[in-house]
Amino acid sequence: MDNPDELLCFCNRCTWGQLQKLAGELLDFERVVQVSGACTGCGSCQFDVEALVEAAQATGAKP
């Protein structure tokens, strides 16, 4: 991700930056989906959202 303002979830208009922030705060894929609505449309962003959550879990990120 070079630009945090770039859309990751086109169906629900969620950006990389928004989802990365939520992943770092919530550290749980299902919670990120519930709060953002990402992965509830076509599902093409699921792999990337899961990767953001896994990266946050690995670092224990909580801003």
C-alpha positions as CSV (number, residue, x, y, z in Angstrom):
1,M,0.0,0.0,0.0
2,D,1.6,3.2,-1.2
3,N,-1.4,5.5,-0.6
4,P,-3.5,5.1,2.5
5,D,-6.3,7.0,0.7
6,E,-6.5,4.4,-2.0
7,L,-9.7,2.3,-1.9
8,L,-9.2,-1.3,-0.8
9,C,-12.9,-2.2,-0.5
10,F,-14.7,-0.7,-3.5
11,C,-18.2,-2.0,-2.5
12,N,-18.2,-0.1,0.9
13,R,-15.7,2.6,0.0
14,C,-13.1,1.7,2.7
15,T,-9.5,2.9,2.2
16,W,-6.3,1.0,3.0
17,G,-5.6,3.6,5.7
18,Q,-9.0,3.2,7.4
19,L,-8.8,-0.6,7.4
20,Q,-5.2,-0.6,8.6
21,K,-6.2,1.7,11.5
22,L,-9.2,-0.6,12.4
23,A,-7.0,-3.7,12.1
24,G,-4.5,-2.1,14.5
25,E,-7.2,-1.1,17.0
26,L,-9.4,-4.2,16.9
27,L,-6.9,-7.0,16.1
28,D,-9.8,-9.2,14.9
29,F,-10.9,-9.8,11.4
30,E,-14.6,-10.3,12.2
31,R,-14.7,-7.1,14.2
32,V,-13.0,-5.1,11.4
33,V,-15.7,-6.5,9.0
34,Q,-18.5,-5.6,11.4
35,V,-17.3,-2.1,12.0
36,S,-16.2,-1.2,8.4
37,G,-18.6,-3.3,6.2
38,A,-15.5,-4.4,4.2
39,C,-15.7,-8.0,2.8
40,T,-19.5,-7.9,2.8
41,G,-20.0,-7.0,-0.9
42,C,-18.1,-8.9,-3.6
43,G,-15.5,-10.2,-1.2
44,S,-12.5,-9.4,-3.4
45,C,-10.8,-7.4,-0.6
46,Q,-11.0,-10.2,2.0
47,F,-7.5,-11.5,1.4
48,D,-6.0,-8.0,1.9
49,V,-8.1,-7.2,4.9
50,E,-7.1,-10.5,6.5
51,A,-3.5,-9.7,5.8
52,L,-3.8,-6.3,7.5
53,V,-5.3,-7.9,10.6
54,E,-2.6,-10.6,10.7
55,A,0.1,-8.0,10.4
56,A,-1.5,-6.0,13.2
57,Q,-1.8,-9.1,15.4
58,A,1.9,-10.0,14.7
59,T,3.1,-6.6,15.9
60,G,0.4,-6.2,18.6
61,A,-0.5,-2.9,17.1
62,K,-2.8,-0.7,19.1
63,P,-2.3,3.0,18.3
